[in-house]
Amino acid sequence: MTDPFSGNPRTEWLVSAANKDRKMQLIDAFSYTDKKGDKWSAPACYVIDGASIPRALWTAVGSPYCGMYRRASVVHDKACEDAVGDDAARYAADRMFYRACRDGGCSWLQAKILYIGVRIGANWRAASLLEDDRPAEPRTEEDEVDRAAQQALKAIADDPEVAAAPDDPELLEEAVRNAGRRHLAALPPAAVARRVPWK
């Protein structure tokens, strides 16, 4: 079977006072080609930081640069940047991420949890609930943002409609959207006040 990725991404860490420690720069262009033949690319010198996986969910889904979804996260970061302000493009980017996770070796359950995580990020980012604007230093305790995001992730992942969804990103998307609308109302008032409606 041909690898849908263009190999393994070659990167270098960007360490300076101006950059947060997790930023990396691609040395070479990197791409993923999905089963429809669409090619998703990140150019050489593109800076990645794993921001498409909200930091508040790292304890639940894993931090950037680790796990079988590492390659998928590179092209997803670029696709999300290109999709700013375009909901349809962001949906497409997230569906691609799901497929790329599966093609990269993630199990159906891992890909589903990661997909829910990026959909939560897409729906809340405009309200800054999951923006990475908190201090970058290590923290020893979770805060309200972390707990609210993890509560939403668990509620949506455990929803019967999501649990019954097949291994297909389009059908999973509909189930996740429906579950998101149902479960976000249960979030703490402070978190609800800072989010945008589930689209």
N, C-alpha and C positions, 0 to 999 in steps of 0.2 A: 504494500500500500504506500502510495506517495505521501510524503509529509506535507500537509497543507500549509505549514509554516515555512518560511524561507530559511530555516535553520535555527540556530540559537542566537538570540540577540547579543551583540558585542557592545558593551557599555563601559563607561567610566564614571566613578563617583564624582560629584561636584561638591567639594568641601570648601566653603568660604563663609565669611560673616554674612554675606548677602543671600546665601542659599541654605535652606533647611537641610539637615543631614541626609534625608532620604532621596534627594534629587540625584538623578543619573542622566547621563547624556548618551544617546546612541552613537556609536562609532560608525556603523554602517546602517544603511536603510534596512528595515525589517518589515515583513508582511505576512498576512494570513489570507488564504483564499478559501472561501466557504464553498459548500456543496453546490451552490447555485452558480459558482464561477466568479462571484464578486470578490475583488481583491481589496483588502483593507491594509493600508500602508502607513508606516511612520518613517519619515525621512532621516537620513544621517544628520546628526547634530541635534535631533529633536530631544527635548528634555522631558523625562518622565518622572513621576513621583508617586504613582499608585493612587492618585487622588480619586479615581473612579470607585475605589473601595473605601467607603467612608471610615475614617479613623475610629469613630465610635463603635464600629462593628468589628474591629480587628480581633477582639477576643473571641468573637463568635465565628467569623469566617476565615480568619488568618490575616496577617499583615502582608503588605506588598513584598514581592521578591521571594516569597517562600510558597511551596506547594505546587501542585500540578497546573495551576492557573497562571503562573508567572508570565508565560509568553502571551497568553490571551490578554493579560492586563496591559501589556505594552501597546497593542493596537487599539485596545478599548480606551485608554487614556487619550490617544490622538483622535479617535472617532468622537469621543465626548466633547473634546475641545472644539472640533469642527461643528458639532451639533448645537452649540450654545444658542438658545433662543428658538430652536426648532424642535418641537416635541416629537414630530414624526421621525426626524433624523436620530434623536436620542433613543426612541424605541428601537429603531433599526440597529443602532450601536449596541444596545443591551442584548438584543436577540443574537447578534453576531458574537457577543461575549459568551453567551450561553453555549453556542455551537463550538466556539474556539476552546472553551473549557473542556467540553466533552472530547473534542479532537486532541486536546493536549493531555488527556489521561484522567480527567476528573470523573468520578462516578456520577450517576444521575443525581443522587442525593447531594453531593458536593456542589454540582453545577446549579441545582435548584436553589440551595441556600445562598450561593454567590449571586445568582440572578435576583433573588429577593433583595439582597443587600444593595445591589446597584440600582434597583428600582426604588427602594426607599431613599437612596441618595439622590436620585433624579427628582423625586417628588418633594423632598425637603430642602434641597440645596438653595433654591431661590429665597427661602425664608431664613437661611443661615443657620438652621438648626444643626446641620452636620458639616458646616464649613469648618475648615481646619484653621480657625483663627485663634485657637487657644495656645498657650505656651507650648513650645516644642519639647521642652525638657521632660524627662521621664516622670510619670505620675504614679503614686503608690495606691491611689484610690480612684474608683470610677466616680464620675460626677453625674449630674442629672441628665445631661445630654446622652452620655453613654448608656445609662440605665433605660432611658426612654426609647432610644434606638434599638437596644437589645430586646426590650419588651415587645416592640413592634415586630421585629424580625421573628421572634419566637411565636407570637400570636399568628402571624401570617403563615409561617412554615407549618404550624400545627393545624391550620384550618383544613377541614375535611375536603373542601373543593380543591385546595392546592395539593394536599396529599394524594388525591385521586388523579391529578393531572398527568397526562402521558409525557413521555420523553420527547417533547416537541416545544420549542420556545414560543411559537405563536399561541398554542393552546395554553401553555403555562402562563403566558402573559395575561390572558383574560382572567384566569383563576386568581393570579396575584393581584390584579387590579381590583377585582371584586372583593377579595379578602382585605385588601388595604383599606377600601372604603368602610368595610365593616369594623375593622379593628382599631383604626386610628382614633376613633371617638373615645376609646378606653384609655388613651394616654393621659398622663398627668396634665392638669390644666396649664401649667407653665410651658410644657412642651407643645401642647395643642395650639396655644396662642402664638407660637413661633413657627408653625408649619404652614405650608400651602396645601390646599385640598388635593387629595389623590386624584390624578388625572386619568 
